[in-house]
Amino acid sequence: MSRRRVVALFALVAVLLSGCGRAPGRGTDDDAAVRPLALAWQSLNLPTPPGSPGRLLVRDVVACAGRWYVVGAVADAAGDTRPVAWSSPDGLLWTALRMLPQSHYGRQHVLYSVACRDDRIALLGAKSGGAHGNPRTSTWRQLPDGSLTETAAPFELFGGPRAVNVARITAGPAGWLIAGSRRDGAAVWASADAVRFELREGVAELAGDGRGRTSAHDAVAGPSAGWFVAGSLLPAGGGSLLPVAWTSGDAVTWRRWMLPATSGKGQAQRVARVGSTVLVVGSRGDGFGAWRWDGTDWREAGAFGAAAGPGVPWVDGLAVVGAQVVAVAGDGGGYGMWHSPDAGGSWRPVGMPAAVPDGGDSAVAVAGAGDRLVLVTDDGASSRVWSVRVQDVGR
């Protein structure tokens, strides 16, 4: 189930938002602030992976211990898919990795979320199937020789009658964490080694309760220890979704934080660590906004963008290099990119290297490391990889 279908299910209503395409939320009368940054994007080539030919589906990108990884799938003319991934030492030249699926559905997976710990990556892959067409999800991990192997999971670990979605994987000093949702609301899966994950659902404060139904969309390791999870709350009795974050020192017990939203509605959709603080971004009001963790509480930060179409506004990518932050979001009409030089305090639009519609089979993701940003795009017809030097972003 796509993220937008999940959100629509929680909301129980169609989300119809409209507005202008001006960004950011601060300084919109300043021509210099709203004029998109024009970057010298470089188009990169991904080598054709072994196997039958087909269309590349790129879904996520990460930088890991001096290497870059792009993950996704290949779809043949009949629509059948197989998982693929590429690695690069510099974000420019790429090599396809050896894939070792272990299950029937694993051989058809689309890899859609990748995270890094030390010098190894772990991934989430899924393929819809079975009598009800539900996603058949499992994790993948990297072996010492660089290849990727599926860790086949019991069906009800990620699926079954209580399943809703398995959103994103992240990593930190304590291991690995997956954020997602079950019938009780927000849930997590934790692992010390990316081999065996333990589902934690129905947990007090994390799961839904009398205050409403929760959902978790993303997670990150804290600056010193523990975990941060970003998500949303559908209040009991209905109404607008509200942005929520959770903190935990051990991934077992959780504290819920209702994020301030002067607009009265929003969702916390992506979260990242920026130096010693944590930044959450997501929909807020009729556009997008950010929240910052100050060590004891959450504060509203800068706003950017505006909903331009009938879809669900969603932040799909968040990259951090030093104090610089780049967000990529779909506003219902198409994808846009924004840059913040001050950890989410102010935002300026960035010119995308190519137009990407928001919907259907389209996708975007972005990652940053060293002096480089790498962007992956899928416009529903073809997939591309782009690169730009980070020092050029703030000009």
N, C-alpha and C positions, 0 to 999 in steps of 0.2 A: 504494500500500500504506500502510495507516495505521501510525502510530508503534507502536501496541500489537502489530500483526501483525509488524512488524520486530523488536521486542524478543522476541516469542515465538519467531521464527525463530532469532534468535541464541541464545537460551537452550535451545532444542530441547525444552523441557518447558513444561507449563502452569504459570503462576505462581498459586499459591493462598495468599493471605495473609489472615489474619484478625486482629481486634483490636478494641479499644474506640475510641470516637470522641473520646477526650480529647486535648487539646492545650493547650499545647505540651509539649515534652519536659522543659523546666525549670520547676520551680515548680508541678507539677501538683496539689500539695496546697493550693495557695493559691487560694481561691475567686475572688479578684479577677483572678488570672492566667488562669483557665480560662473565666471568664464572657465570652462573645463581645461584642465591641464592637458596639453598635447605631448604625449610621450613617444619616443622612438622605439615602438614595439618591434621586436624581431620575431618573425615567424619561424618555427622550428619543425623539423620532420621527425616523426616517430617511425622507426623501421617496422615493416610488416612482420608480425609475429609468426612463428611456425604454425602450420595448419592450413585449413581451407581458407580462401580469401573471403573478405567481407568488409563491412563498414566498421570503423573504429568508434567505440563509445567511451570517451574519457569522462571520468566521474570525480576524481580527487587527486590531489598532489600534496606532497610533504617533503620537507628538507630534513635530512637525518644524518648527523655526524659526518658532514662533508659530502654527502651524496643527496641526490634528488630522486624521487619516485613518483611516477604517474600510474594510476590504476584505472581499470575499467573492464571492457569486454570487446569482443568482436562479434558482430551480428552478420549472419550469412543472408543470402537472398530470400530464404524461407523464414527468416526471423529467428532462427536458432542462434543461441549465444554460447560463448565460451570465455572464461576469465583470462585476462591478460594484464601484464604489468611491465613497466620499463624502468630502468635505472640510468642515472647520469652522474658523472663526477663533477660536472660544472654547470648543469642546467641547460646545456646547449646540445651536446651529443648524447644520444640515447641508445640503449641496448635492451632488447626484450629479455625478460627473465624466464627461467624454466618454471612451469606451473605443474604442481602435483596434486590434482584433485583426488579426493578419497571417496566421494559418494556420487550417486546418480545426479543429484541436483547440483553438487559442487562442480561437475563437469560443464554445467550450463550457467554458472554464476556470473552475475555482473558485480564486480568489486566496486564498492561505492564509498567506503570510508577507510582511511589509512592513518596510522599514528606511529610514532617513533619513540623508542626508549634505548638509551645507549647507542649501539650501532645496528639495531635490528628493528624491523617494522612488523606490525600486525595489522590485520585488515578485517573488514566485514564484507561478506558477499551474500547475495540472495538471488533466488530465481522463483518466480511464482509457478505453482504447480499443484497437483493433487485435485481432488474432487471439487474443492471450493476455490481453487486458484490462489491460495494464500502464499505469501513469501516463504520459501524454505531457506532459512538463514543459517549460516555457520561462520566461524572465524577462520582466518588463515594466519600463519606465522612464517617468518623467514628462518631458514636453516643456515648453518655456518657456511655452506657453499654458495649462499646467495639466492637459492631457489625458494619458492613459496609453496608451502604445503597446507592443504585444508585440514582443519581439526574437526572431523565430523562430530556433530552434537546430537544428543537425544532430542527427539522432535519437540518435546514440550519445554526444553530449555529456552528456546527462542520463539517457538510456535505454540500450537495447541489451542484449546478453546479460550484461554485467557490472554492470548497474544493480541497486541495492538500494533506496535512497531518497535524496531530496533534501530535507533537513530544514528549515533556516532560513537566511535572508539577514540580514547585518548590514553596517554601514558604519563607516569610520573615516578618519583623515587620509590613509591610503595608498590608499583606494578601497573596494572592496566584497569581501565574502567570503561564500561559501555553505558551510555544513557539511552533510555527509551521509555516505553509505556506498556502497561498491562491493563487488564480490566479494572483493577483497583486504582489506576492512575500512574503517576511517575514511578519508575523503577530503575535499578541499576544492576549490572552484572560486573563482578570484580574478579580479578585474577592476579596472582603473583608472577606468573610465567607466560601468560598468553596461551597456555595449553588447556587448562581447566578453569572455566568460568563458573562462578556461583551466582545464581539469581537471587536478588533481594527485592521482593515485591511485598506490597501491603505494609510497608514500614511506616511507622508513625511519623507525621510531618511531611514525609516524602510523598506518600500515596494520598489519594483523595480522601476527604472526610466530610463532615457536616458543612464545612465552609465551601465545598465545591470539588470539582474534578480537576486533577492536576495532570500535566504531561511534561516530560523532560525531552529537550531537544539537543543538548550539547553539554560537554563537560571539559574541565581542565584541571590539572594539578595545581595546588596552591603555591604561592611564592616560597613558603618555608616547608609546609607539610599539608597533608589532607587534600580535599577535593572541593571543587566548585561545580555546581550543575545549574544550567539555565533552562527555564521552561515557562509554563503559563498555567493559569488557573481559570476555569470556567466556573463562575460563582454559582452556588446552589440557587435554583430558580431561574437560571439563564442570565442573559445580559452579555456585556462585552467581555472578551478575554482580558486578563490582567497579567502583567509580567511578574515572574517569580524567579528567585534564585535560592539555591540550597548550599549549605556548607557542611562538611563532615571531616573529622580528623581520621576516621578509620573506614569509611564507606559502609559502616554498619548503622550508626545512629546519625540522624540528620537534623539540622535546624533550618526552618523555612523563613525566608525573607520576602516580604511583599515589596517589590521595587516601586519607588515613587514614580508616579505618572500623572503629571498635571493635566494631561489630556483626558485622563480617566480610562484609557484603554491601551493595550499593547501586549507584546509577547517578547520574552527574552529568548532569542533564537540562536545566537552564537556567543561563545565566551572564550577569552584568551588571556594569557598573562602578559602584562606589559611592565617589564622591570619588576618592581616590588609590589605592584598593584594588580588588580584583576579588572578587566574590561568586559562588559556585556553589551551586545548590540542586538537590536531587533526592531520590530514594528512599534511605533509609538504615535498615537493620534492618527493623522492622515499621512504619515510618512514613516521615517525611521529615526531612531535615537540611540543614545548610549548611556550607560550607567557605569560608575566607577566605585570600586570597593576601597574605602579609606583605612581599612584595618579594623574598624569597629562597626561600620554601617555602609549603606549604599547611598550614593548621591547621583542625581540626574546630571549627565554631561551634555555634549552638544547634540543637536538634531541635524538631520540631512534628508534630502530627497522628498518626494511626495508620491502617493499612490496615483497611478495614471491609467489603470485598467481594471477590469472586473475580477482579476485573480486575487489570491491572498498575498499581500506584501511579505517577502521573506528574504532574510539575509542568508545567502548561500555560502559565502566565503569570507574569511577574516584572516589577514596576514599581519604579522608584527615583525618589524626590524628596528631594534632599539626602541625609541619612543614613537616611531612612525607606525601608523596603522592604515591598512587598506581594507575596505569592505566592498564586497560585490553583492548586489541585491537585485531581486526581481520585483518590479513594482506593479505587476499585473499586465503591463504592456510590453516590457522588454527588460533586459538586464542593464544595470548601470554600475559604475564604480566610483567610490569616493575615497579621498585621502585625508587623514588627520595627522598633522605634524606634532600634536601635543597630547597623545594618548587619549583621544576621543573628545577633547574639549571643543575643537572646531573642525569643520569639514569643508572640503572643496571637491567638486566633481572632477573626475579624471576621464579622458577620452578612451573608450574601449577600442581595441584594435579592429573589431568587427562587430556588426550588429548581431545580437542573439535574442530571439523572441523568448518570452517568458511563458512556458507552457509546453504541453506535449512531452516529447522526448528530449527537450533541451536541458542543458546543465552548464554550470560554471563552478570553478573553484580556484583558489589562489593560495600561494605560499610564499614566504620570504625567508631569506637567510643570506648572511654575508653582505654582498653588494648587489643582490639580485632578487627580483620578483619573477615568479613563474605563474602564468595564468593558463588554465585549460578551459576550453569552450566547446560546447556541442550545440549546434543550432537546429538539431533535428534531422539534418541532412548530411553533415560532415563534422568531424572533430578536429580541433586545432590546438596547438601548444604555442604559447607566446612567452617571450622573455624581455625584461627591461632592467637596466641598472637602477638600483635603489636610489643612488645619489641624484638621479634625474627626476625622481618623483616629486620632490618638493619645490621644484623651480616654477 
